[in-house]
């Protein structure tokens, strides 16, 4: 089963804990092996058929960790752990998720900017809380298409 982006946050941070610079592709490959994903799971695409689902989820985990100041991106497609990221790992958290990241002011600012941009309030189920923003868009699009077909 392909883990959701929140489940990937802690393993991603642990992967780069050595302070070396990694490419996002290296992180995706390493995490896919760690989670023992099958070739079929690794090849699974978002409904649009444009992006690999697992790579997309790792990308969103990276974005959320970066917005929290736990990782940095020295150049496009590269990631490295920050001092804050190392400090968080020293605390030995059981998991890192959106709730955990809310203790960082940069993340709260990122979240409030997202909410200000959204003029439409949508109810979130437990399932949709686990989806990346791109997956939510895809799901909404597919739902609209089905309604129009009917």
DSSP file (Angstrom, degrees, kcal/mol; ACC not computed):
  #  RESIDUE AA STRUCTURE BP1 BP2  ACC     N-H-->O    O-->H-N    N-H-->O    O-->H-N    TCO  KAPPA ALPHA  PHI   PSI    X-CA   Y-CA   Z-CA
    1    1 A X              0   0    0      0, 0.0     2,-0.5     0, 0.0    40,-0.0   0.000 360.0 360.0 360.0 137.9    0.0    0.0    0.0
    2    2 A X        -     0   0    0      1,-0.1    30,-0.0    35,-0.0     2,-0.0  -0.656 360.0-127.6 -80.4 122.2    1.3    3.4   -0.9
    3    3 A X        -     0   0    0     -2,-0.5    54,-0.1     1,-0.1    -1,-0.1  -0.327  22.7-111.7 -68.9 152.2    1.7    5.6    2.2
    4    4 A X     >  -     0   0    0      1,-0.1     4,-1.2   127,-0.0     3,-0.3  -0.303  34.3 -99.6 -77.0 169.0    0.1    9.0    2.4
    5    5 A X  H  > S+     0   0    0    125,-0.7     4,-0.6     1,-0.2    -1,-0.1   0.806 121.3  54.2 -64.2 -30.8    2.3   12.2    2.4
    6    6 A X  H >> S+     0   0    0    124,-0.3     3,-0.9     1,-0.2     4,-0.6   0.886 105.1  53.5 -70.3 -37.4    2.0   12.6    6.2
    7    7 A X  H 3> S+     0   0    0     -3,-0.3     4,-0.6     1,-0.2    -1,-0.2   0.801 107.2  54.5 -63.6 -28.3    3.3    9.1    6.8
    8    8 A X  H 3X S+     0   0    0     -4,-1.2     4,-2.2     1,-0.2    -1,-0.2   0.628  87.1  82.2 -81.4 -14.7    6.3    9.9    4.6
    9    9 A X  H <X S+     0   0    0     -3,-0.9     4,-2.2    -4,-0.6     5,-0.2   0.944  94.0  40.6 -60.6 -53.1    7.4   13.1    6.5
   10   10 A X  H  X S+     0   0    0     -4,-0.6     4,-2.8    86,-0.5     5,-0.2   0.939 116.0  49.3 -64.8 -47.7    9.4   11.4    9.3
   11   11 A X  H  X S+     0   0    0     -4,-0.6     4,-2.2     1,-0.2    -1,-0.2   0.881 111.3  51.3 -59.6 -35.6   11.0    8.7    7.1
   12   12 A X  H  X S+     0   0    0     -4,-2.2     4,-1.4     2,-0.2    -1,-0.2   0.935 111.7  46.2 -64.6 -45.5   12.0   11.5    4.6
   13   13 A X  H  < S+     0   0    0     -4,-2.2    -2,-0.2    -5,-0.2    -1,-0.2   0.902 113.4  49.5 -63.8 -40.9   13.6   13.6    7.4
   14   14 A X  H >< S+     0   0    0     -4,-2.8     3,-1.2     1,-0.2    -1,-0.2   0.868 105.2  59.2 -65.4 -36.4   15.3   10.5    8.8
   15   15 A X  H 3< S+     0   0    0     -4,-2.2     3,-0.4     1,-0.3    -1,-0.2   0.878 112.7  37.2 -59.6 -39.7   16.7    9.6    5.3
   16   16 A X  T >< S+     0   0    0     -4,-1.4     3,-1.9     1,-0.2    65,-0.7   0.246  83.0 111.4 -99.4  13.7   18.5   12.9    5.0
   17   17 A X  T <   +     0   0    0     -3,-1.2    -1,-0.2     1,-0.3    -2,-0.1   0.686  61.8  74.5 -62.1 -19.6   19.6   13.1    8.7
   18   18 A X  T 3  S-     0   0    0     -3,-0.4    -1,-0.3    -4,-0.2     3,-0.1   0.556 107.7-119.1 -74.0  -5.5   23.2   12.6    7.8
   19   19 A X    <   +     0   0    0     -3,-1.9    -2,-0.1     1,-0.3     2,-0.1   0.424  69.0 133.6  85.6  -2.6   23.4   16.2    6.5
   20   20 A X        -     0   0    0      1,-0.1     2,-0.4    60,-0.1    61,-0.4  -0.422  62.8-107.0 -77.6 157.6   24.3   15.2    2.9
   21   21 A X        -     0   0    0     59,-0.1     2,-0.3    -2,-0.1    59,-0.2  -0.733  40.0-170.8 -86.1 130.5   22.5   16.8    0.0
   22   22 A X  E     -A   79   0A   0     57,-2.7    57,-3.1    -2,-0.4     2,-0.2  -0.885  21.4-124.9-119.0 150.4   20.0   14.4   -1.8
   23   23 A X  E  >  -A   78   0A   0     -2,-0.3     4,-2.0    55,-0.2    55,-0.3  -0.630  27.8-119.3 -84.0 155.8   18.1   14.7   -5.0
   24   24 A X  H  > S+     0   0    0     53,-2.6     4,-2.7    -2,-0.2     5,-0.2   0.883 115.6  56.5 -61.9 -37.1   14.3   14.3   -4.7
   25   25 A X  H  > S+     0   0    0     52,-0.3     4,-2.5     2,-0.2    -1,-0.2   0.891 105.0  51.1 -62.7 -39.2   14.6   11.3   -7.0
   26   26 A X  H  > S+     0   0    0      2,-0.2     4,-2.6     1,-0.2    -1,-0.2   0.917 111.3  48.6 -62.0 -42.3   17.1    9.6   -4.7
   27   27 A X  H  X S+     0   0    0     -4,-2.0     4,-2.8     2,-0.2     5,-0.3   0.916 110.4  50.6 -64.0 -43.5   14.7   10.2   -1.8
   28   28 A X  H  X S+     0   0    0     -4,-2.7     4,-2.3     2,-0.2    -2,-0.2   0.938 113.2  45.8 -60.0 -47.7   11.8    8.8   -3.8
   29   29 A X  H  X S+     0   0    0     -4,-2.5     4,-1.9     2,-0.2    -2,-0.2   0.924 114.4  47.4 -62.4 -45.0   13.7    5.6   -4.7
   30   30 A X  H  X S+     0   0    0     -4,-2.6     4,-2.5     1,-0.2    -2,-0.2   0.919 114.0  46.4 -64.7 -44.2   15.1    5.1   -1.2
   31   31 A X  H  X S+     0   0    0     -4,-2.8     4,-2.6     2,-0.2    -1,-0.2   0.864 108.6  56.1 -67.5 -35.4   11.6    5.6    0.4
   32   32 A X  H  <>S+     0   0    0     -4,-2.3     5,-2.6    -5,-0.3    -1,-0.2   0.905 111.1  44.4 -62.2 -40.4   10.0    3.3   -2.1
   33   33 A X  H ><5S+     0   0    0     -4,-1.9     3,-1.3     3,-0.2    -2,-0.2   0.920 111.6  53.3 -67.6 -43.4   12.5    0.5   -1.1
   34   34 A X  H 3<5S+     0   0    0     -4,-2.5    -2,-0.2     1,-0.3    -1,-0.2   0.896 113.4  42.4 -58.9 -41.3   12.0    1.3    2.6
   35   35 A X  T 3<5S-     0   0    0     -4,-2.6    -1,-0.3    -5,-0.1    -2,-0.2   0.370 110.1-126.4 -87.9   5.0    8.2    0.9    2.2
   36   36 A X  T < 5 -     0   0    0     -3,-1.3    -3,-0.2     1,-0.2     2,-0.2   0.890  39.1-175.2  53.4  46.7    8.7   -2.2    0.0
   37   37 A X      < -     0   0    0     -5,-2.6    -1,-0.2    -6,-0.1     2,-0.1  -0.492  20.6-124.8 -73.3 141.5    6.6   -0.8   -2.8
   38   38 A X     >  -     0   0    0     -2,-0.2     4,-2.5     1,-0.1     5,-0.2  -0.320  26.7-105.4 -76.2 167.0    5.9   -3.1   -5.7
   39   39 A X  H  > S+     0   0    0      1,-0.2     4,-1.6     2,-0.2     5,-0.1   0.873 123.8  53.6 -60.4 -36.2    6.8   -2.1   -9.3
   40   40 A X  H  > S+     0   0    0      2,-0.2     4,-0.7     1,-0.2    -1,-0.2   0.914 109.0  47.4 -65.8 -42.4    3.0   -1.6   -9.9
   41   41 A X  H >4 S+     0   0    0      1,-0.2     3,-0.8     2,-0.2    13,-0.4   0.909 111.5  50.6 -65.6 -40.8    2.7    0.7   -6.9
   42   42 A X  H 3< S+     0   0    0     -4,-2.5    13,-0.2     1,-0.2    -1,-0.2   0.817 112.9  47.3 -65.1 -29.5    5.7    2.7   -8.0
   43   43 A X  H 3< S+     0   0    0     -4,-1.6    -1,-0.2    -5,-0.2    -2,-0.2   0.515  82.8 122.0 -90.1  -6.1    4.2    3.1  -11.4
   44   44 A X    <<  -     0   0    0     -3,-0.8     9,-2.7    -4,-0.7    10,-0.4  -0.351  49.6-153.6 -62.5 133.5    0.8    4.1  -10.2
   45   45 A X  B     -B   52   0B   0      7,-0.3     7,-0.2     8,-0.1    -1,-0.1  -0.686  20.3-102.0-105.8 157.8   -0.3    7.5  -11.6
   46   46 A X    >   -     0   0    0      5,-2.7     3,-2.5    -2,-0.2     5,-0.1  -0.353  52.5 -94.7 -63.6 160.9   -2.6   10.2  -10.4
   47   47 A X  T 3  S+     0   0    0      1,-0.3    -1,-0.1     2,-0.1    -2,-0.0   0.780 126.3  63.9 -54.1 -27.5   -5.9   10.1  -12.2
   48   48 A X  T 3  S-     0   0    0      1,-0.1    -1,-0.3     3,-0.1    -2,-0.0   0.735 102.2-134.7 -68.0 -20.2   -4.6   12.7  -14.7
   49   49 A X  S <  S+     0   0    0     -3,-2.5    -2,-0.1     2,-0.2    -1,-0.1   0.582  80.5 100.6  77.6   9.0   -2.0   10.2  -15.8
   50   50 A X  S    S+     0   0    0      1,-0.2     2,-0.4    -4,-0.1    -3,-0.1   0.699  76.2  38.4 -99.2 -23.2    0.7   12.9  -15.6
   51   51 A X  S    S-     0   0    0     -5,-0.1    -5,-2.7     4,-0.0     2,-0.3  -0.978  79.2-111.9-137.9 141.4    2.4   12.2  -12.3
   52   52 A X  B  >  -B   45   0B   0     -2,-0.4     4,-2.2    -7,-0.2    -7,-0.3  -0.571  27.0-138.8 -71.0 130.9    3.5    9.2  -10.3
   53   53 A X  H  > S+     0   0    0     -9,-2.7     4,-2.1    -2,-0.3     5,-0.2   0.913  99.2  45.9 -58.6 -49.0    1.4    9.0   -7.1
   54   54 A X  H  > S+     0   0    0    -10,-0.4     4,-2.4   -13,-0.4     5,-0.2   0.930 113.0  49.0 -65.3 -45.3    4.2    8.0   -4.8
   55   55 A X  H  > S+     0   0    0    -13,-0.2     4,-2.2     1,-0.2    -1,-0.2   0.874 110.2  53.0 -59.9 -37.7    6.6   10.6   -6.1
   56   56 A X  H  X S+     0   0    0     -4,-2.2     4,-2.0     2,-0.2    -1,-0.2   0.906 109.0  48.6 -63.9 -42.2    3.9   13.2   -5.8
   57   57 A X  H  X S+     0   0    0     -4,-2.1     4,-2.2     2,-0.2    -2,-0.2   0.892 110.8  49.6 -67.8 -39.3    3.3   12.3   -2.1
   58   58 A X  H  X S+     0   0    0     -4,-2.4     4,-2.5     1,-0.2    -1,-0.2   0.907 109.5  54.1 -63.1 -40.0    7.1   12.4   -1.4
   59   59 A X  H  X S+     0   0    0     -4,-2.2     4,-2.2    -5,-0.2    -2,-0.2   0.892 109.3  46.4 -60.7 -41.1    7.1   15.9   -3.0
   60   60 A X  H  X S+     0   0    0     -4,-2.0     4,-2.4     2,-0.2    -1,-0.2   0.873 109.5  53.7 -71.5 -35.9    4.3   17.1   -0.8
   61   61 A X  H  X S+     0   0    0     -4,-2.2     4,-2.3     1,-0.2    -2,-0.2   0.931 110.3  49.0 -60.1 -43.9    6.0   15.7    2.3
   62   62 A X  H  X S+     0   0    0     -4,-2.5     4,-2.6     1,-0.2    -2,-0.2   0.920 109.4  51.8 -59.7 -45.6    9.1   17.7    1.2
   63   63 A X  H  X S+     0   0    0     -4,-2.2     4,-2.6     1,-0.2    -2,-0.2   0.927 111.2  46.1 -59.3 -46.7    7.1   20.8    0.7
   64   64 A X  H  X S+     0   0    0     -4,-2.4     4,-0.9     1,-0.2    -1,-0.2   0.893 113.7  48.6 -66.5 -39.4    5.5   20.6    4.2
   65   65 A X  H  <>S+     0   0    0     -4,-2.3     5,-2.5    -5,-0.2     6,-0.9   0.880 112.8  49.0 -66.8 -36.7    8.9   19.9    5.9
   66   66 A X  H ><5S+     0   0    0     -4,-2.6     3,-1.5     1,-0.2    -2,-0.2   0.914 107.3  53.3 -68.3 -42.5   10.5   22.8    4.0
   67   67 A X  H 3<5S+     0   0    0     -4,-2.6    -1,-0.2     1,-0.3    43,-0.2   0.721 109.3  51.8 -65.2 -19.5    7.7   25.2    4.9
   68   68 A X  T 3<5S-     0   0    0     -4,-0.9    -1,-0.3    -3,-0.2    -2,-0.2   0.482 115.9-115.5 -93.2  -4.7    8.3   24.2    8.6
   69   69 A X  T < 5S+     0   0    0     -3,-1.5    16,-0.4    -4,-0.3    15,-0.3   0.659  84.5 117.1  80.6  15.8   12.1   24.9    8.3
   70   70 A X  S   <S+     0   0    0     -5,-2.5    12,-2.2    14,-0.2     2,-0.3   0.753  80.3  21.4 -87.5 -25.8   13.0   21.2    8.9
   71   71 A X  E     -C   81   0C   0     -6,-0.9     2,-0.3    10,-0.3    -2,-0.2  -0.923  69.5-151.4-134.1 163.5   14.6   20.9    5.5
   72   72 A X  E     -C   80   0C   0      8,-3.0     8,-2.1    -2,-0.3     2,-0.5  -0.885  12.8-137.7-129.9 163.0   16.1   23.2    2.9
   73   73 A X        -     0   0    0     -2,-0.3     6,-0.2     6,-0.2     3,-0.1  -0.848  15.6-176.6-123.9  93.1   16.4   23.1   -0.8
   74   74 A X  S    S-     0   0    0     -2,-0.5     2,-0.3     1,-0.1    -1,-0.1   0.802  75.9  -1.9 -63.7 -28.5   19.9   24.4   -1.8
   75   75 A X  S >  S-     0   0    0      3,-0.3     3,-2.2    -3,-0.1    -1,-0.1  -0.972 102.7 -61.3-154.3 164.7   19.0   24.1   -5.5
   76   76 A X  T 3  S+     0   0    0     -2,-0.3     3,-0.1     1,-0.3    -2,-0.0  -0.174 121.1   8.1 -52.6 128.7   16.0   22.8   -7.5
   77   77 A X  T 3  S+     0   0    0      1,-0.2   -53,-2.6   -54,-0.1     2,-0.3   0.558 108.2 105.8  79.0   8.9   15.3   19.2   -6.9
   78   78 A X  E <   -A   23   0A   0     -3,-2.2     2,-0.3   -55,-0.3    -3,-0.3  -0.919  46.8-168.6-122.2 147.6   17.7   18.9   -4.0
   79   79 A X  E     +A   22   0A   0    -57,-3.1   -57,-2.7    -2,-0.3     2,-0.3  -0.968   7.5 177.2-135.2 152.0   17.1   18.6   -0.3
   80   80 A X  E     -C   72   0C   0     -8,-2.1    -8,-3.0    -2,-0.3   -59,-0.1  -0.984  33.9-107.6-149.6 145.8   19.2   18.8    2.9
   81   81 A X  E     -C   71   0C   0    -65,-0.7   -10,-0.3   -61,-0.4     2,-0.2  -0.441  32.3-142.4 -73.7 148.5   18.3   18.7    6.6
   82   82 A X     >  -     0   0    0    -12,-2.2     4,-2.2    -2,-0.1     5,-0.2  -0.522  29.8-100.3-100.6 173.6   18.4   21.9    8.6
   83   83 A X  H  > S+     0   0    0      1,-0.2     4,-2.6     2,-0.2     5,-0.2   0.913 126.4  52.6 -59.1 -42.7   19.6   22.4   12.2
   84   84 A X  H  > S+     0   0    0    -15,-0.3     4,-2.4     1,-0.2    -1,-0.2   0.906 107.1  52.3 -60.4 -41.3   15.9   22.5   13.2
   85   85 A X  H  > S+     0   0    0    -16,-0.4     4,-2.0   -15,-0.3    -1,-0.2   0.907 110.2  47.6 -61.4 -42.3   15.3   19.2   11.4
   86   86 A X  H  X S+     0   0    0     -4,-2.2     4,-1.7     2,-0.2    -2,-0.2   0.899 110.7  52.3 -64.9 -40.3   18.2   17.6   13.3
   87   87 A X  H  X S+     0   0    0     -4,-2.6     4,-0.9     1,-0.2    -2,-0.2   0.899 107.9  51.7 -62.3 -40.5   16.9   19.0   16.6
   88   88 A X  H ><>S+     0   0    0     -4,-2.4     3,-0.9     1,-0.2     5,-0.6   0.918 108.1  51.2 -62.3 -43.6   13.4   17.5   15.8
   89   89 A X  H ><5S+     0   0    0     -4,-2.0     3,-1.5     1,-0.3    -1,-0.2   0.833 101.7  61.3 -65.0 -30.9   15.0   14.1   15.2
   90   90 A X  H 3<5S+     0   0    0     -4,-1.7    -1,-0.3     1,-0.3    -2,-0.2   0.796  96.9  60.0 -63.6 -27.2   16.8   14.3   18.5
   91   91 A X  T <<5S-     0   0    0     -4,-0.9    -1,-0.3    -3,-0.9    -2,-0.2   0.598 104.5-137.5 -73.5 -11.1   13.4   14.5   20.2
   92   92 A X  T < 5 -     0   0    0     -3,-1.5    -3,-0.1    -4,-0.3    -2,-0.1   0.942  24.0-160.5  52.1  57.9   12.7   11.1   18.6
   93   93 A X      < -     0   0    0     -5,-0.6    -1,-0.1     1,-0.1     3,-0.1  -0.372  19.8-139.0 -66.4 146.3    9.1   11.8   17.5
   94   94 A X  S    S-     0   0    0      1,-0.3     2,-0.3    -2,-0.0    -1,-0.1   0.830  84.3  -6.1 -72.2 -32.4    6.9    8.8   16.8
   95   95 A X        -     0   0    0    -85,-0.1     2,-0.5     2,-0.0    -1,-0.3  -0.986  58.1-140.8-156.1 157.5    5.5   10.6   13.7
   96   96 A X        +     0   0    0    -90,-0.4   -86,-0.5    -2,-0.3   -87,-0.3  -0.994  39.5 145.3-122.1 124.0    5.6   13.9   11.9
   97   97 A X     >  -     0   0    0     -2,-0.5     4,-2.3   -88,-0.1     5,-0.2  -0.785  65.1 -77.3-142.8-174.7    2.3   15.2   10.5
   98   98 A X  H  > S+     0   0    0     -2,-0.2     4,-1.0     1,-0.2    -1,-0.0   0.899 128.7  53.5 -58.6 -42.3    0.5   18.4    9.9
   99   99 A X  H >4 S+     0   0    0      1,-0.2     3,-0.6     2,-0.2    -1,-0.2   0.923 110.0  47.7 -59.6 -44.7   -0.5   18.6   13.6
  100  100 A X  H >4 S+     0   0    0      1,-0.2     3,-1.4     2,-0.1    -1,-0.2   0.902 108.7  54.5 -61.2 -42.9    3.1   18.2   14.6
  101  101 A X  H >< S+     0   0    0     -4,-2.3     3,-2.0     1,-0.3     6,-0.3   0.678  86.6  82.0 -69.2 -17.0    4.3   20.9   12.2
  102  102 A X  T << S+     0   0    0     -4,-1.0    -1,-0.3    -3,-0.6    -2,-0.1   0.576  75.8  73.0 -67.5  -6.6    1.8   23.4   13.6
  103  103 A X  T <  S+     0   0    0     -3,-1.4     2,-0.5    -4,-0.1    -1,-0.3   0.541  82.8  82.2 -82.2  -4.5    4.3   24.2   16.4
  104  104 A X  S X> S-     0   0    0     -3,-2.0     4,-2.0     1,-0.1     3,-0.7  -0.884  74.3-145.3-103.3 124.9    6.5   26.1   13.9
  105  105 A X  H 3> S+     0   0    0     -2,-0.5     4,-2.3     1,-0.2     5,-0.2   0.839  98.9  56.9 -58.0 -35.2    5.5   29.7   13.1
  106  106 A X  H 3> S+     0   0    0      1,-0.2     4,-2.1     2,-0.2    -1,-0.2   0.879 107.9  47.9 -64.0 -36.5    6.6   29.4    9.5
  107  107 A X  H <> S+     0   0    0     -3,-0.7     4,-2.8    -6,-0.3    -2,-0.2   0.909 109.7  51.7 -70.9 -41.1    4.3   26.5    8.9
  108  108 A X  H  X S+     0   0    0     -4,-2.0     4,-2.6    -7,-0.2    -2,-0.2   0.896 110.2  49.9 -60.8 -39.3    1.4   28.3   10.6
  109  109 A X  H  X S+     0   0    0     -4,-2.3     4,-2.2     2,-0.2    -1,-0.2   0.922 110.5  49.8 -64.6 -43.4    2.0   31.2    8.2
  110  110 A X  H  X S+     0   0    0     -4,-2.1     4,-1.9   -43,-0.2    -2,-0.2   0.921 112.7  47.8 -58.6 -46.1    2.1   28.9    5.3
  111  111 A X  H  X S+     0   0    0     -4,-2.8     4,-2.1     1,-0.2    -2,-0.2   0.901 111.1  49.6 -63.6 -42.6   -1.2   27.3    6.4
  112  112 A X  H  X S+     0   0    0     -4,-2.6     4,-2.1     1,-0.2    -1,-0.2   0.864 109.2  52.5 -68.6 -34.0   -2.9   30.7    7.0
  113  113 A X  H  X S+     0   0    0     -4,-2.2     4,-1.5     2,-0.2    -1,-0.2   0.893 109.1  50.5 -65.2 -39.0   -1.8   31.9    3.5
  114  114 A X  H  X S+     0   0    0     -4,-1.9     4,-0.8     1,-0.2    -2,-0.2   0.909 110.8  48.5 -63.7 -42.1   -3.4   28.7    2.0
  115  115 A X  H >< S+     0   0    0     -4,-2.1     3,-0.5     1,-0.2    -2,-0.2   0.870 108.4  53.5 -68.7 -36.2   -6.7   29.3    3.9
  116  116 A X  H 3< S+     0   0    0     -4,-2.1    -1,-0.2     1,-0.2    -2,-0.2   0.849 106.6  53.6 -65.3 -32.6   -6.8   33.0    2.8
  117  117 A X  H 3< S+     0   0    0     -4,-1.5     2,-0.8    -5,-0.2    -1,-0.2   0.724  95.8  79.0 -72.2 -21.1   -6.4   31.8   -0.8
  118  118 A X    <<  +     0   0    0     -4,-0.8    -1,-0.1    -3,-0.5    -4,-0.0  -0.787  49.2 171.9 -96.6 108.7   -9.4   29.5   -0.5
  119  119 A X        +     0   0    0     -2,-0.8     2,-0.6     1,-0.1    -1,-0.2   0.590  63.6  73.8 -89.1 -10.5  -12.7   31.3   -0.7
  120  120 A X  S    S-     0   0    0      2,-0.0     2,-0.4     0, 0.0    -1,-0.1  -0.909  74.1-145.0-108.1 124.1  -14.7   28.0   -0.8
  121  121 A X        -     0   0    0     -2,-0.6     2,-0.4     2,-0.0    -2,-0.0  -0.726  19.8-172.3 -84.9 131.7  -15.0   26.1    2.4
  122  122 A X        -     0   0    0     -2,-0.4     2,-0.2     2,-0.0    -2,-0.0  -0.977  24.9-119.1-125.6 139.5  -15.1   22.3    1.9
  123  123 A X        -     0   0    0     -2,-0.4     2,-0.5     1,-0.0    -2,-0.0  -0.561  29.1-146.7 -73.9 139.0  -15.8   19.6    4.4
  124  124 A X        -     0   0    0     -2,-0.2     2,-0.1     4,-0.0    -1,-0.0  -0.928   8.0-159.6-112.8 126.3  -12.9   17.3    4.9
  125  125 A X     >  -     0   0    0     -2,-0.5     4,-1.7     1,-0.1     5,-0.1  -0.419  40.2 -99.5 -86.9 172.7  -13.3   13.6    5.7
  126  126 A X  H  > S+     0   0    0      1,-0.2     4,-0.7     2,-0.2    -1,-0.1   0.873 124.6  54.3 -60.3 -36.1  -10.5   11.6    7.3
  127  127 A X  H >4 S+     0   0    0      1,-0.2     3,-1.0     2,-0.2     4,-0.4   0.927 107.9  47.0 -65.7 -44.9   -9.7   10.2    3.8
  128  128 A X  H >4 S+     0   0    0      1,-0.3     3,-1.0     2,-0.2    -1,-0.2   0.788 102.2  64.3 -71.5 -24.9   -9.3   13.6    2.2
  129  129 A X  H 3< S+     0   0    0     -4,-1.7    -1,-0.3     1,-0.2    -2,-0.2   0.756 102.2  51.8 -65.8 -22.1   -7.1   14.9    5.1
  130  130 A X  T << S+     0   0    0     -3,-1.0  -125,-0.7    -4,-0.7  -124,-0.3   0.570  94.1  93.5 -89.0 -10.3   -4.6   12.3    4.0
  131  131 A X  S <  S-     0   0    0     -3,-1.0     2,-0.1    -4,-0.4  -127,-0.0  -0.547  77.4-119.2 -86.7 148.1   -4.6   13.4    0.4
  132  132 A X     >  -     0   0    0     -2,-0.2     4,-2.3     1,-0.1     5,-0.2  -0.389  33.9-104.7 -73.6 161.4   -2.2   15.9   -1.1
  133  133 A X  H  > S+     0   0    0      1,-0.2     4,-2.1     2,-0.2     5,-0.1   0.887 124.0  52.6 -54.9 -38.6   -3.6   19.1   -2.6
  134  134 A X  H  > S+     0   0    0      1,-0.2     4,-2.3     2,-0.2    -1,-0.2   0.895 108.1  50.0 -65.6 -38.9   -3.0   17.7   -6.1
  135  135 A X  H  > S+     0   0    0      2,-0.2     4,-2.8     1,-0.2    -1,-0.2   0.888 108.0  53.9 -66.1 -38.2   -4.9   14.5   -5.2
  136  136 A X  H  X S+     0   0    0     -4,-2.3     4,-2.5     2,-0.2    -2,-0.2   0.913 109.4  48.1 -61.4 -42.5   -7.8   16.5   -3.8
  137  137 A X  H  X S+     0   0    0     -4,-2.1     4,-2.7     2,-0.2    -2,-0.2   0.924 112.2  49.0 -62.4 -44.5   -8.0   18.4   -7.1
  138  138 A X  H  X S+     0   0    0     -4,-2.3     4,-2.7     2,-0.2    -2,-0.2   0.922 111.8  48.7 -61.3 -45.3   -7.9   15.2   -9.1
  139  139 A X  H  X S+     0   0    0     -4,-2.8     4,-2.3     1,-0.2    -1,-0.2   0.925 112.9  47.8 -61.7 -45.5  -10.6   13.7   -7.0
  140  140 A X  H  X S+     0   0    0     -4,-2.5     4,-2.3     2,-0.2    -1,-0.2   0.908 111.9  50.0 -61.3 -42.8  -12.8   16.7   -7.3
  141  141 A X  H  X S+     0   0    0     -4,-2.7     4,-2.4     1,-0.2    -2,-0.2   0.929 111.3  47.8 -61.7 -46.7  -12.3   16.8  -11.1
  142  142 A X  H  X S+     0   0    0     -4,-2.7     4,-2.2     1,-0.2    -1,-0.2   0.881 110.7  52.6 -63.5 -37.2  -13.2   13.1  -11.4
  143  143 A X  H  X S+     0   0    0     -4,-2.3     4,-2.1     2,-0.2    -1,-0.2   0.913 110.0  47.8 -63.9 -43.6  -16.3   13.6   -9.3
  144  144 A X  H  X S+     0   0    0     -4,-2.3     4,-2.5     1,-0.2    -2,-0.2   0.909 110.4  52.3 -64.0 -42.9  -17.4   16.5  -11.5
  145  145 A X  H  X S+     0   0    0     -4,-2.4     4,-2.1     1,-0.2    -2,-0.2   0.917 109.6  48.9 -60.0 -43.8  -16.8   14.5  -14.7
  146  146 A X  H  X S+     0   0    0     -4,-2.2     4,-1.7     1,-0.2    -1,-0.2   0.907 111.0  50.5 -63.0 -41.6  -18.9   11.6  -13.3
  147  147 A X  H  < S+     0   0    0     -4,-2.1    -1,-0.2     1,-0.2    -2,-0.2   0.906 111.0  48.7 -63.0 -41.6  -21.7   14.0  -12.4
  148  148 A X  H  < S+     0   0    0     -4,-2.5    -1,-0.2     1,-0.2    -2,-0.2   0.864 108.0  54.1 -67.5 -35.1  -21.7   15.5  -15.9
  149  149 A X  H  <        0   0    0     -4,-2.1    -1,-0.2     1,-0.3    -2,-0.2   0.851 360.0 360.0 -66.7 -33.8  -21.7   12.1  -17.6
  150  150 A X     <        0   0    0     -4,-1.7    -1,-0.3    -5,-0.2    -2,-0.2   0.494 360.0 360.0 -73.5 360.0  -24.9   11.2  -15.6
